[in-house]
Amino acid sequence: MRFVLLAVLLIAMLMLAACGVAVPQDKAAYVGEWKADGMSLLITRDGSIVYHRMRKGARTSIDAPLKGFHGDDFDVGIGPLTTTFKVNVPPHEEAGEWKMTVDGVELTRSH
């Protein structure tokens, strides 16, 4: 009986750790599909993040929930496994297109 209770508690903790947070209203401009050569970043309103990057023949992919914003930067991950996306230039409109620079790469939001 004690083992079953411990197992249920562990499963509940893992499920809570996997939950992300929705994008706050003051960061709504981040929501959308952002692209550049070799990089794409999808941020949904509910806080789901899908990231792909091809660099020097290596592919990096992340499909995880948003954990939160720290200034312009944001954390993505599950439990202790967290990646911070450094936002060098936050979302802004430029010549009719929305742009944002993440980890040194200028991205353009798809229409």
C-alpha positions in Angstrom: 0.0 0.0 0.0 2.8 2.4 0.9 4.5 1.7 -2.5 1.3 2.5 -4.4 0.8 5.8 -2.6 4.5 6.7 -3.3 4.0 5.8 -7.0 0.9 7.9 -7.3 2.6 10.8 -5.6 5.6 10.6 -7.9 3.4 10.4 -11.0 1.4 13.5 -9.8 4.7 15.4 -9.3 6.0 14.6 -12.7 2.7 15.7 -14.3 2.8 19.0 -12.5 6.4 19.5 -13.5 5.5 19.0 -17.2 2.8 21.7 -17.2 3.8 24.9 -18.8 2.4 28.4 -18.4 0.5 30.4 -21.0 2.2 33.4 -22.6 1.4 36.5 -20.5 -0.7 39.2 -22.1 2.3 41.6 -21.9 4.3 39.2 -24.0 1.5 38.4 -26.6 3.8 39.8 -29.4 6.0 36.7 -29.0 3.1 34.3 -30.1 3.5 33.0 -33.6 5.7 31.1 -36.0 9.2 32.8 -36.3 11.6 31.8 -39.1 15.1 32.4 -40.4 17.4 30.3 -42.6 18.2 27.2 -40.5 16.0 28.1 -37.6 12.3 28.1 -36.7 10.5 28.9 -33.4 6.8 28.3 -32.8 5.3 29.9 -29.7 1.6 29.3 -29.0 -0.6 31.3 -26.8 -1.0 28.3 -24.4 2.8 28.2 -23.9 3.8 25.4 -26.2 7.2 25.8 -27.8 8.6 24.0 -30.8 12.1 24.9 -31.9 14.4 23.6 -34.6 17.8 24.8 -35.6 20.4 23.5 -38.1 23.9 24.7 -37.5 27.2 23.3 -38.7 25.5 20.0 -39.8 23.9 19.5 -36.4 20.2 19.7 -35.7 18.8 20.9 -32.4 15.1 20.4 -31.6 13.0 21.3 -28.6 9.3 20.6 -28.1 8.4 21.6 -24.5 6.3 23.9 -22.5 7.1 27.5 -21.6 8.3 27.8 -18.0 8.3 31.6 -17.8 9.8 34.9 -18.9 12.7 36.7 -17.3 12.7 40.2 -18.9 12.7 39.5 -22.6 14.3 36.1 -22.3 12.2 32.9 -21.7 12.7 29.5 -20.2 11.4 26.3 -21.8 11.5 22.8 -20.4 10.2 20.0 -18.2 11.2 19.8 -14.5 14.9 20.4 -14.1 15.6 20.2 -17.8 15.4 23.8 -18.9 16.7 25.8 -21.8 16.8 29.6 -21.8 16.2 31.5 -25.0 18.2 34.7 -25.0 16.1 37.4 -26.7 18.6 40.0 -28.0 15.9 42.1 -29.6 12.2 41.6 -28.6 9.4 41.4 -31.1 8.9 44.7 -33.0 7.4 45.8 -36.3 9.8 46.8 -39.0 8.8 47.8 -42.5 5.5 45.9 -42.2 7.0 42.7 -40.8 7.4 41.5 -37.3 11.0 40.7 -36.3 12.7 39.4 -33.2 16.3 38.3 -32.5 16.8 35.2 -30.5 20.2 33.7 -29.6 21.8 36.1 -32.1 19.5 35.1 -35.1 17.0 37.6 -36.5 13.7 35.8 -37.0 10.6 37.0 -39.0 7.1 36.1 -37.9 5.2 34.2 -40.6 1.8 35.5 -41.7 
